Amino acid sequence: MSGPSSSDGPDEVTAPTAERVEQLVREAIAAFAQATTAADLNTARLAHTGDRSPLALANRGIGQLPPADRKDAGRLIGQARGKVNQALAARREEVEAAELETMLQAETVDVTVPVELSPVGAVHPITGLIDRISDVFVAMGWEVAEGPEAEAEWLNFDALNIAPDHPARGETDTLFVDPPEAGVVMRTHTSPVQGRTLLDRELPVYVVCPGKVYRADEFDATHVPVFHQIEGLCVDKGITLGHLKGTLDHFARATFGDVRTRIRPNYFPFTEPSAELDLECFVCHGDSVGNPDRPCRTCSSEGWIEWGGCGVVNPRVLIAAGIDPEVYSGFAFGMGIERTMMFRNNAADMRDMVEGDIRFSRSLVGGAR
């Protein structure tokens, strides 16, 4: 196969030989085989199938051949170009598959590794502590009871032997639901749940009652108008003050660890006798008592910290629930969850518990010490 002659006569083009065409095919296939990347293969493609490739130029030169040679030359070059294109397509699949495999190995992701798909929150310390305390009593065979936060005034006060003229029933302490004469209040303690339990359940009764309570209090470091309490109630035959003390000792150790407790006389309308439950000071352990050289701000150098109230259920409360106090007796106790949290985790400001800062919740790890 040759281009136009340089003689003065008409241009003459010779037909390509089978050997030459076969050689071009072998060269193209060899170039494709040597290409290991898509870029290399594209370079080889342009060299052997592009517009300036030998086969493409030979194909354009068919029109200049003598008519008798055009048919055979066209068939020869067409078959050659078909082989080259088939070899190119096969090699392209191999190169793309190899590149994909390399990419997959280089970008392998361990799908079993945990990932944070969205910001993770935290159990609120109050919720965590309520769950922990509830677990303590459930493990002893007690039940968890709940009740409405908007409560009947009778259950919140009268059923608990709180007289109509008691200061706690004034609007300076209690939040009444409009209209006030409807006799509905935002419960000031979780004790109404105890009253509902006595009215609804068969005896004996062993329940703890966690939940929100509402007071007309200022919002400061030690007071919030909405806080949480957990109260316990036991009513059965033969219950004594000794059972109360043993229960509270177990409750205190489960909550604070190895800590001493004491009960001292006090007055509550719904228990008789009544007592305050104190915990040994976590800071000075009583060493500051009578020792002016080692004062303790936590317990004011008294050696004890007030935790909550308790006592034997007042017979009037049992009678209001239709229970014979000659047959049954019981005890009750109540503690503030926020106060417990402050003791347990050294939380200094109650406002931190209601501001919703995730850093505060995470710092206390859901109420864990």
C-alpha positions in Angstrom: 0.0 0.0 0.0 1.5 3.4 -1.0 0.5 7.0 -1.3 0.4 9.0 -4.5 3.6 8.9 -6.7 5.8 11.9 -7.3 5.7 11.4 -11.1 4.1 13.8 -13.4 1.5 11.3 -14.3 -1.8 10.6 -12.5 -1.6 9.5 -8.8 -1.5 5.7 -8.3 -2.5 4.0 -5.0 -1.7 0.3 -4.4 -4.0 -2.0 -2.5 -3.0 -3.0 1.1 -1.6 -6.5 1.5 -3.0 -9.0 3.9 0.3 -9.3 5.6 0.5 -5.5 6.3 -3.1 -5.3 7.6 -2.5 -8.3 9.8 0.6 -6.7 11.2 -1.4 -3.5 12.0 -4.0 -5.6 13.8 -1.3 -7.4 15.9 0.3 -4.0 16.8 -3.1 -2.6 17.9 -3.9 -5.7 20.0 -0.4 -5.7 21.6 -0.8 -2.0 22.5 -4.2 -2.6 24.1 -2.8 -5.5 26.1 0.0 -3.3 27.5 -2.4 -0.7 28.7 -3.2 -1.1 32.4 -5.2 2.1 33.1 -8.1 3.7 31.4 -5.8 6.6 30.4 -3.2 4.3 28.8 -6.0 2.5 26.9 -7.4 5.7 25.6 -3.9 6.6 24.3 -3.7 3.3 22.5 -7.2 3.6 21.1 -6.3 7.0 19.5 -3.1 5.5 18.0 -4.8 2.5 16.5 -8.4 3.4 15.9 -8.4 7.2 15.7 -8.7 9.3 12.6 -5.0 9.4 12.1 -4.4 5.7 12.8 -2.9 3.5 10.0 -6.1 1.5 9.5 -8.2 4.7 9.3 -5.9 6.2 6.7 -6.0 2.9 4.7 -9.8 2.9 4.9 -9.9 6.4 3.5 -7.5 5.4 0.7 -9.8 2.7 -0.7 -11.6 5.3 -2.8 -8.4 6.0 -4.7 -7.8 2.3 -5.6 -8.6 1.0 -9.0 -12.3 -0.2 -9.0 -11.3 -3.8 -9.3 -9.3 -3.7 -6.1 -11.7 -1.7 -3.9 -14.0 -4.7 -2.9 -11.2 -6.9 -1.7 -9.4 -4.0 0.1 -12.6 -2.9 1.8 -13.4 -6.4 3.0 -9.8 -6.8 4.3 -9.6 -3.5 6.1 -13.2 -3.8 7.5 -12.5 -7.2 9.0 -9.2 -5.8 10.5 -10.9 -2.8 12.0 -13.6 -5.1 13.4 -11.0 -7.3 15.1 -9.3 -4.2 16.6 -12.5 -2.8 17.9 -13.5 -6.1 19.5 -10.0 -6.4 21.1 -10.4 -2.8 22.4 -13.9 -3.4 23.9 -12.7 -6.6 25.6 -9.6 -4.9 27.0 -11.7 -1.9 28.2 -13.9 -4.3 30.3 -10.8 -5.9 31.8 -9.1 -2.5 32.6 -12.3 -1.1 34.1 -12.9 -4.2 36.2 -9.3 -4.1 37.5 -9.5 -0.4 38.3 -12.8 -1.0 40.2 -11.3 -3.8 42.2 -8.3 -1.6 43.1 -10.6 1.2 44.1 -12.8 -1.1 46.3 -9.7 -2.5 48.1 -8.3 1.0 48.6 -11.6 2.4 49.9 -12.8 -0.5 51.8 -15.2 0.4 54.7 -15.8 -1.8 57.7 -19.6 -1.7 57.9 -19.5 -3.3 61.4 -17.8 -0.3 62.9 -20.3 1.9 64.8 -20.7 5.3 63.3 -22.4 8.4 64.5 -25.1 9.1 61.9 -26.6 11.9 63.9 -25.8 13.8 67.2 -26.3 11.5 70.1 -28.1 12.8 73.2 -27.9 11.6 76.7 -30.3 10.4 79.4 -31.2 13.3 81.6 -29.6 12.8 85.1 -33.0 13.1 86.8 -34.5 10.5 84.5 -31.5 8.2 85.1 -31.7 8.6 88.8 -35.5 7.9 88.9 -34.9 4.7 86.9 -32.1 3.6 89.2 -34.1 4.2 92.4 -37.1 2.5 90.9 -35.0 -0.5 90.1 -33.8 -0.7 93.7 -37.4 -1.1 94.9 -38.6 -3.3 92.1 -35.8 -5.7 93.1 -37.4 -5.8 96.6 -40.7 -6.7 95.1 -42.3 -3.3 95.1 -44.3 -1.7 92.3 -44.0 1.7 90.6 -47.2 3.7 90.6 -48.0 6.9 88.7 -50.8 9.5 88.8 -51.9 12.7 87.2 -50.0 16.0 87.7 -53.2 18.0 87.8 -54.8 16.5 90.9 -58.0 16.9 92.9 -57.5 19.1 95.9 -59.1 16.5 98.1 -56.5 13.8 97.2 -53.6 16.3 97.4 -54.6 17.7 100.8 -57.7 16.4 102.6 -57.1 12.7 102.1 -53.6 13.2 103.6 -55.0 14.9 106.8 -53.9 18.3 105.7 -56.4 20.7 107.2 -58.2 23.4 105.2 -56.4 26.2 107.0 -52.9 24.6 106.5 -50.5 27.2 105.1 -49.5 24.8 102.3 -53.0 25.1 100.8 -52.6 28.9 100.2 -52.0 30.3 96.8 -48.6 31.5 98.0 -47.4 27.9 98.1 -49.8 26.0 95.7 -50.6 26.4 92.1 -54.4 26.2 91.5 -55.9 25.4 88.1 -58.4 28.0 87.0 -61.0 28.5 88.3 -59.6 28.0 91.9 -63.0 27.0 93.2 -63.0 23.9 90.9 -60.7 22.2 93.5 -57.9 21.2 91.1 -54.3 21.9 91.8 -50.9 21.1 90.3 -49.9 18.4 92.8 -47.5 19.7 95.4 -46.1 16.3 96.1 -46.5 12.7 94.8 -48.4 11.6 97.9 -51.8 11.8 96.0 -50.5 8.8 94.1 -50.3 6.9 97.4 -54.0 7.8 98.1 -55.0 6.6 94.6 -53.1 3.4 95.2 -54.9 2.7 98.4 -58.3 3.4 96.8 -57.6 1.3 93.7 -55.5 -1.7 94.8 -56.0 -4.7 97.0 -53.9 -4.8 100.2 -51.1 -5.3 100.9 -49.5 -2.4 99.0 -45.8 -1.8 98.4 -45.3 1.0 95.8 -42.9 3.8 95.0 -44.3 6.9 93.3 -41.8 9.0 91.2 -42.9 12.1 89.3 -43.0 15.9 88.8 -44.4 18.2 91.5 -45.2 21.9 91.4 -44.7 24.7 94.0 -45.0 28.4 93.9 -41.3 28.7 94.5 -38.6 31.1 93.2 -36.3 30.0 90.5 -32.8 30.0 92.0 -29.8 27.8 92.7 -31.7 25.8 95.3 -35.4 26.1 94.2 -37.3 25.5 91.1 -41.1 25.7 90.7 -41.2 22.3 89.0 -39.1 19.5 90.4 -39.3 15.7 91.1 -40.0 13.6 94.1 -40.1 9.9 94.8 -42.3 8.6 97.6 -42.8 5.2 99.0 -45.8 3.6 100.6 -46.1 0.3 102.4 -49.4 -0.9 104.0 -49.7 -4.4 105.3 -50.4 -6.2 108.6 -47.8 -5.9 111.3 -45.7 -3.0 109.8 -43.6 -1.1 112.3 -41.2 1.8 112.4 -38.4 -0.8 112.3 -39.5 -1.9 108.9 -39.3 1.7 107.8 -35.8 2.2 109.1 -34.5 -1.0 107.5 -36.0 0.0 104.1 -34.5 3.4 104.3 -31.1 2.1 105.2 -31.1 -0.2 102.2 -32.4 2.7 100.0 -29.6 5.0 101.2 -26.8 2.4 100.7 -28.1 1.6 97.2 -28.1 5.3 96.3 -25.0 6.7 98.0 -22.9 3.7 98.9 -21.7 2.9 102.4 -23.4 5.7 104.3 -24.9 6.0 107.8 -28.5 7.3 108.4 -30.5 8.5 111.3 -34.1 9.4 111.9 -35.1 12.2 114.2 -38.6 13.2 115.3 -40.6 15.7 113.3 -44.2 16.4 112.3 -46.1 15.6 109.1 -50.0 15.6 109.0 -50.1 12.3 107.1 -47.7 10.2 109.3 -47.7 9.6 113.1 -45.1 9.2 114.4 -43.1 11.3 111.9 -39.4 11.7 111.4 -36.8 13.3 109.2 -34.2 11.1 107.6 -30.6 12.4 107.8 -27.5 11.2 106.0 -24.0 11.4 107.5 -22.2 14.3 105.9 -20.3 13.1 102.8 -17.6 15.7 103.2 -16.6 15.8 106.9 -18.2 12.5 108.1 -19.0 14.3 111.4 -15.4 15.4 112.1 -16.5 19.1 111.9 -19.0 18.8 114.8 -17.7 20.9 117.7 -14.4 21.5 115.9 -14.1 25.2 114.9 -10.7 24.5 113.3 -12.4 22.2 110.7 -15.7 23.9 109.7 -17.8 22.2 107.0 -20.0 24.2 104.7 -21.9 21.2 103.4 -23.5 20.3 106.7 -22.9 23.6 108.6 -20.7 21.6 111.0 -23.6 19.5 112.2 -22.3 16.2 110.8 -25.7 15.3 109.2 -27.6 16.4 106.1 -31.4 16.3 105.9 -32.6 14.0 103.0 -36.4 13.6 103.4 -39.4 12.9 105.5 -40.9 9.6 106.7 -43.1 8.0 109.3 -45.8 5.6 110.1 -49.0 6.2 108.1 -51.5 8.2 110.1 -54.6 6.2 110.9 -56.7 9.0 109.5 -55.2 8.5 106.1 -56.0 4.8 106.2 -59.6 5.6 107.3 -60.0 8.1 104.4 -59.0 5.2 102.0 -61.5 2.8 103.7 -58.8 0.8 105.5 -59.2 -0.5 109.0 -56.2 0.9 111.0 -56.8 -1.8 113.7 -55.9 -4.4 111.1 -53.4 -2.7 108.8 -50.5 -0.3 109.4 -47.9 1.1 107.1 -45.1 3.5 106.6 -44.4 6.2 104.0 -41.4 8.3 103.0 -40.5 11.0 100.4 -37.3 12.5 99.0 -36.6 15.2 96.4 -34.8 13.8 93.3 -33.0 17.0 92.6 -31.8 17.2 96.2 -30.6 13.6 96.0 -28.8 14.4 92.7 -27.1 17.3 94.4 -25.9 15.1 97.2 -24.9 12.2 95.0 -23.2 14.0 92.2 -22.1 17.3 93.8 -24.4 19.3 91.5 -24.3 22.8 92.9 -27.1 24.6 91.0 -30.6 23.2 90.5 -31.0 25.5 87.4 -28.5 23.4 85.5 -31.0 20.5 85.7 -33.7 22.3 83.7 -31.7 24.3 81.2 -31.3 21.3 78.8 -27.6 21.6 78.3 -26.4 18.3 76.9 -23.0 18.8 78.4 -24.5 18.8 81.9 -26.3 15.5 81.2 -23.2 13.9 79.8 -21.1 15.0 82.7 -23.3 13.1 85.1 -23.7 10.1 82.8 -27.4 9.7 83.3 -27.2 9.9 87.0 -24.3 7.5 87.5 -21.9 8.5 90.2 
